[in-house]
Amino acid sequence: MRMLKLYEKHYDALKHHLFPGDGLESIAFVLCGNTFSGNRKVFTSHKVKCIPHEKCNLRAEDRIDWDVSLIQDLIEEAEVKGLSLFKIHSHPGGYNDFSEVDNISDNSFFPTLNAEIDQGIEHGSIVMTPDGMLVGRIVIGSTDYQRIDVFQVVGNVIHIQSDNGVCVDLREEYLRNSQAFGRGTQSLLQKMKVAVIGCSGTGSPTIEQLYRLGVGELVIVDFDTIERKNLNRILHSKVELIGTNKAYAIKEALDSTGLPTKITIHTVDITESELVISDLSTCDLVFGCTDSVLSRDLLTAISSFYLIPYIDMGVKLSADGQGGIKSIYGVINYISPGDSLLERGQYTQEDLRAEGLFKDDPDEYKGQLDKGYISNVNVESPAVISVNVNISSFAVLDMLERIHPYRDDGPERVKRVFVSLSDLDITINSKFDSDKYLMDNRGRGNVYPLLYMPNLSRCEEAT
């Protein structure tokens, strides 16, 4: 399956440029990163260049001509960085396929492009119609074309468009879901690949909900094993499974249910496995259900490099030590490409340094901890299943809002939800600063070293 992901602002800029209102074709180009895993090949928009209308050689209702010199800078950047180049032009009349004129144009342009960029990199051609719908093809070699199966526009809302537009068969198990969100949304869920990082307090109920909502493919990541202390909150855990990997135990339980969701598990630390990151890179959405600040920081980078929405959640229950409760609250952050949990104050650089030292040099960590130079990262907090399930439900409902908006105010104004269960109060935040580094690498796709992080190393894993 071939997929093109467009960052929301890139898509908006393209649509604005391609349809100036004069009824004539317009053209733009998009530099794209790329990644692949399993049967998925994903291209991600990194940079857009709109060709000024007045610089085109010809603009007509059914054709457009331009000088290749106008995109020489993009060609050079694509060659240096290993990026794909997508040509995208408009069909003002609404014809939603490639015309014979388009075929002639592509058969002339792409052999020339491949002669300049001799790296075996795939490029593409896209048509946009006035309603914003897309049809596209990948160029294999010089003139061998393969259709793009899925288009996504990623931002505050996740728009998913399949090339065939056909809804999958609705199973009886999902009838009640479709009665609430519609057959189209149910069909989208059954085509989505969603990852959950962490299978404990908030992770296991998140996995359970996604499975029963009918998500097509789940990727579950957790290196830890079930302990007796986990039995109060991890769904499907039981005494005889103590010592069993959490992800493995949940997969076994859900597979026995008989629903069609494909479940892939990774039983290693996400910060130590290129294979896991490769699998996550082709996901449609990622849930972070982990306390590890290193993992959360890595997921933020993955979100930007691969244009993957990331929903992070956390729970805090403060007890007074005498059987009373000071506060109970949860936080759900929606991270779109370029957003940062660090910028939102969810953790600090000192937290990252402390956890990194704890993992890499435990003796040095203990020495600095004893001297008060570093914070304690190995502190357990109270955990209650009722609280975890509540916050998990908020997070999953936020995902549904992004693919099928149902809230009165829409998804644009909801970047973070703070849920105080002790005060029965919900606070919504809508404006946060983005991270410049992440913005610059938005849609960059695969790079070397992976995510520009030299410390990421290969790790043998059992799945």
Secondary structure, DSSP 8 states (H G I E B T S, - for coil): -EEEEEEHHHHHHHHHHH--SSS---EEEEEEEEEEETTEEEEEEEEEEE--GGG-SEE-SS-EE--GGGGHHHHHHHHHHT-EEEEEEE-TT---S--HHHHHHHHHHHHHHHHH--S---EEEEEE-TTS-EEEEEEETTTEEEE--EEEEESSSEEEEESS-------GGGHHHHHHHHHHHHHHHHH-EEEEE--STTHHHHHHHHHHHT-SEEEEE---B--GGGTTTSTT--GGGTTSBHHHHHHHHHHTT----EEEEE-S-GGG-HHHHHHHTT-SEEEE----HHHHHHHHHHHHHTT--EEEEEEEEEE-SSS-EEEEEEEEEEE-TT--TTTTTSS-HHHHHHHHHHHH-HHHHHHHHHTTSS----------HHHHHHHHHHHHHHHHHHHS--STT-GGG-SEEEEETTTTEEEEE------HHHHHTTT--S-SSGGG-TT--------
